[in-house]
Amino acid sequence: MGRLDKLPPYLFSAIDQAKAAALAKGVDVVDLGIGDPDRPTPASLVEVMAAAVADPAFHRYPAQRGTPRLRQAIAAWLKRRHHTVVDPNTQVLVLIGSKEGLGHLPTTCVEEGDNVLVPDLGYPVYGQATLLAGGEPRVFSLAAERGFLPDFAELEKLADEKTRMIFLNYPNNPTGAVADEEFWKRMIAFTTKHNIRLVNDAAYLEVVPGGEAALSLLQVASPSKDRVIELHSLSKMFNMTGWRIAFAVGHPELVGDLGRVKESMDSGVFNAVQETATYALGEAFEGLLAEVMDVYPKRRQVINAALAKMGVEVFPSPATFYVWAKVPTEESSIEFCGRALEEIGTVITPGLGFGTGGDGWFRISLTASDESIAEGARRLEGWK
Ligand SMILES: Cc1ncc(COP(=O)(O)O)c(C=O)c1O
């Protein structure tokens, strides 16, 4: 079987098709499925970008690993925000979105016959990128009883001398679970013992309404010594999903290897976008972040209140912009979410889309407009 043939079907395309069919029938659909901020990028960032676009100095091939200015801004930001000191020359790499970095990471170290530990439930790219690199994704569970954190006994059983990497994602999409210092210490001890590269997908690290920074893996690890790499993204942080800008920070070997793979694949991020990111991570950071995140707590309250009226159990989390909730019936998550579209014209995401471990749960995204959130909540609470 070829590598492409091993890729699993993408469940979210089935949801898109069902939504399109409902729209074609004239249903007034409320979409609480998409994890893509409804609001625009902050105006000050658009202004910086507009000026940069007009400047011919930015029109040539980009700085492949990131402009020195941006890599320095990232290192300074990490120090201020997450109390971590890294060398901007060897430990920071600019990415075309964190999906790009995640997609290329297995290629840095996976040979035919090797395996990679991937969470079930999780962002599908971890397993798919492993398959495309010729490796075997070995799935570990994230159970609700453990706060959607892995079971170390299970990891010990799965890991062997062919295990090259483990993918984690905290704060977690879709559950909103967060990892604390004690967890990261145990995880670093586990990966060090087995000589496994530890990847944390931190795309949601700054999506913590209220402004308090969540814990970065880099704060617990020693990124010059431990074989860790963490991927950060401006996508959700600053409503910049369409701009494609993110960065990896970690051990020089892991960052360097990813840079080498990328050198053969792409030519970096448009320098005008890098210039905008340099500004965003500087002094303006806190104000911009508050501007972006301040809408979510109110929306969460509205949705949580509707779910409470339905008697639905919600996984408590202040992190991310999702609400992760338990299917209140005997149905599978696909059946339940299918019925929500059919009966109340509301798109919600079945947990199964993130892996078998997600079945029995569904996700509501808070990235729809306030009006859509209010209308979705109204429909849900009146739904029998
Ligand atoms: C868990 C997770 N990681 C990474 C990404 C990719 O983000 P980006 O490529 O926009 O940085 C997403 C996007 O939805 C995500 O949900």
The ligand as an SDF file (V2000), in Angstrom:
LIG
                    3D

 16 16  0  0  0  0  0  0  0  0999 V2000
   -4.0620   21.8460   17.4430 C   0  0  0  0  0  0  0  0  0  0  0  0
   -3.7000   22.6530   16.2550 C   0  0  0  0  0  0  0  0  0  0  0  0
   -2.4190   22.7500   15.9190 N   0  0  0  0  0  0  0  0  0  0  0  0
   -2.0210   23.4570   14.8520 C   0  0  0  0  0  0  0  0  0  0  0  0
   -2.9310   24.1010   14.0500 C   0  0  0  0  0  0  0  0  0  0  0  0
   -2.4280   24.8290   12.8450 C   0  0  0  0  0  0  0  0  0  0  0  0
   -2.4060   26.1910   13.0110 O   0  0  0  0  0  0  0  0  0  0  0  0
   -1.5990   27.1480   12.0410 P   0  0  0  0  0  0  0  0  0  0  0  0
   -1.0350   26.3070   10.9430 O   0  0  0  0  0  0  0  0  0  0  0  0
   -2.5930   28.1190   11.5230 O   0  0  0  0  0  0  0  0  0  0  0  0
   -0.5250   27.7740   12.8700 O   0  0  0  0  0  0  0  0  0  0  0  0
   -4.2830   24.0360   14.3520 C   0  0  0  0  0  0  0  0  0  0  0  0
   -5.2710   24.7070   13.4930 C   0  0  0  0  0  0  0  0  0  0  0  0
   -6.4460   24.5730   13.5860 O   0  0  0  0  0  0  0  0  0  0  0  0
   -4.6840   23.2920   15.4930 C   0  0  0  0  0  0  0  0  0  0  0  0
   -5.9560   23.1790   15.8300 O   0  0  0  0  0  0  0  0  0  0  0  0
  1  2  1  0
  2  3  1  0
  2 15  2  0
  3  4  2  0
  4  5  1  0
  5  6  1  0
  5 12  2  0
  6  7  1  0
  7  8  1  0
  8  9  2  0
  8 10  1  0
  8 11  1  0
 12 13  1  0
 12 15  1  0
 13 14  2  0
 15 16  1  0
M  END
$$$$
